[in-house]
Amino acid sequence: MPAAAIQASETAAKRRTRRAKAVPVSDTQLSAEQKRLIRLSFLRVEPALDLVAQLFFLKLFRLDPSLRKKFSGPVEIQARKFAAGAKLAMISLGHEDGLAPTLKLLGARHRQLGIRARHYRTMSRALVWTLERSLDKSFDRDTKDAWNTLLAYFTKVMAG
């Protein structure tokens, strides 16, 4: 192999390595402004989080009735679990390692229940719909885009 080809190959490998290091697994690709919009919108729904979570599950089960049997227990219990997870997600937005380790564990548990990537996409649709209804005009395009970016990251990590 000619020296120029070897050098070009090594340079390309170094670029790939630098790129891989530049984007850690926990990086959600959210800007500071997107994180601010997510936190602000969450603070607006937090006082009614149990009700918002119940609305989310009702919409989720309407979008995909097969998911009801994958979540054991009454909607109210699932809503409390969801609310706790949402609070953890908001706290994690400010931490370097983020939620990736927790999401991976939750994703493994969900895979045991038969939840796949398509289900996460349905969950994302249900949550965005719920936020649109709960926040009305304060759920603007930028806020919606921020949530969609965060939920796409959740889907990627949890689906494995």
C-alpha positions in Angstrom: 0.0 0.0 0.0 1.5 3.4 -0.9 2.5 5.7 1.9 -0.1 8.3 0.9 -2.9 5.8 1.1 -1.7 4.6 4.5 -1.5 8.2 5.8 -5.0 9.0 4.4 -6.4 5.9 6.1 -4.8 6.8 9.4 -6.0 10.4 9.2 -9.6 9.1 8.5 -9.4 6.8 11.5 -8.2 9.6 13.8 -11.1 11.8 12.6 -13.6 9.0 13.4 -12.0 8.5 16.8 -12.1 12.3 17.6 -15.8 12.4 16.5 -16.6 9.4 18.7 -15.0 11.0 21.7 -16.6 14.4 21.0 -20.1 13.0 21.4 -20.5 11.1 24.7 -23.2 8.4 25.0 -25.0 10.6 27.5 -25.1 13.7 25.3 -28.7 14.4 24.3 -27.7 17.0 21.7 -29.8 19.5 23.6 -28.7 23.1 23.6 -28.8 25.1 26.8 -31.9 26.9 25.5 -33.7 23.6 24.8 -32.9 22.4 28.3 -34.3 25.6 29.7 -37.5 25.2 27.7 -37.9 21.6 28.8 -37.4 22.6 32.5 -39.8 25.5 32.2 -42.5 23.5 30.6 -42.1 20.8 33.2 -42.4 23.3 36.0 -45.7 24.4 34.5 -47.2 20.9 34.5 -45.5 19.7 37.8 -48.3 20.9 40.1 -50.7 18.6 38.2 -48.2 15.9 37.3 -50.2 13.0 38.5 -53.2 14.1 36.4 -50.9 14.9 33.4 -49.3 11.4 33.7 -52.8 9.8 33.8 -53.7 11.7 30.7 -50.5 10.5 29.1 -51.3 6.8 29.8 -54.9 7.2 28.6 -53.6 8.6 25.3 -50.9 6.0 25.1 -53.3 3.1 25.5 -55.7 4.7 23.0 -52.8 5.0 20.4 -51.7 1.4 21.1 -54.1 -0.8 23.2 -51.5 -3.6 23.2 -49.4 -1.6 25.6 -52.0 -1.7 28.4 -51.0 -5.4 29.2 -47.3 -4.5 29.2 -47.8 -2.1 32.1 -49.2 -3.9 35.1 -51.4 -2.3 37.7 -53.8 0.6 37.5 -53.2 3.7 35.5 -52.8 5.7 38.8 -49.8 3.6 39.9 -48.2 3.8 36.4 -48.8 7.6 36.5 -46.9 7.8 39.9 -44.0 5.9 38.4 -44.0 8.1 35.3 -44.1 11.2 37.5 -41.1 10.0 39.5 -39.2 9.2 36.3 -40.0 12.6 34.8 -38.7 14.4 37.9 -35.5 12.3 37.7 -35.1 13.3 34.0 -35.4 17.0 34.8 -32.8 16.7 37.5 -30.5 14.8 35.2 -30.6 17.5 32.5 -28.0 19.5 34.5 -25.6 16.6 35.2 -22.7 15.6 33.0 -23.5 11.9 32.8 -27.2 12.6 32.4 -29.7 9.8 32.4 -28.0 7.3 30.1 -27.2 4.7 32.8 -30.7 4.8 34.2 -32.3 4.8 30.8 -30.2 1.7 29.8 -31.4 -0.2 32.9 -35.0 0.9 32.3 -34.7 -0.1 28.7 -33.5 -3.6 29.6 -36.5 -4.0 32.0 -38.8 -2.8 29.2 -37.3 -5.2 26.7 -38.2 -8.0 29.1 -41.8 -6.8 29.0 -41.7 -6.8 25.2 -41.4 -3.1 24.7 -39.6 -2.2 21.5 -38.4 1.0 19.7 -41.8 1.4 18.0 -43.5 1.5 21.4 -41.1 4.3 22.5 -42.1 6.3 19.4 -45.7 5.8 20.4 -44.9 6.9 23.9 -43.2 10.0 22.6 -46.3 10.9 20.5 -48.5 10.4 23.5 -46.3 12.6 25.7 -46.0 15.4 23.2 -49.8 15.3 22.7 -50.3 15.4 26.5 -47.9 18.3 26.8 -49.7 20.2 24.0 -53.0 19.8 25.7 -51.6 20.5 29.2 -49.6 23.6 28.3 -51.7 25.0 25.5 -50.1 28.1 24.0 -46.9 27.9 26.1 -46.1 24.7 24.3 -44.7 26.5 21.3 -42.7 25.2 18.4 -39.3 25.6 20.1 -40.5 23.8 23.2 -42.0 21.0 21.2 -38.8 20.6 19.2 -36.8 20.5 22.4 -39.0 17.7 23.8 -38.9 15.8 20.6 -35.1 15.9 20.6 -35.0 14.7 24.2 -37.6 11.9 23.5 -35.7 10.8 20.4 -32.6 10.4 22.6 -34.6 8.5 25.2 -35.8 6.1 22.5 -32.3 5.6 21.1 -30.8 4.7 24.5 -33.7 2.7 25.9 -34.3 0.7 22.7 -30.7 -0.4 22.9 
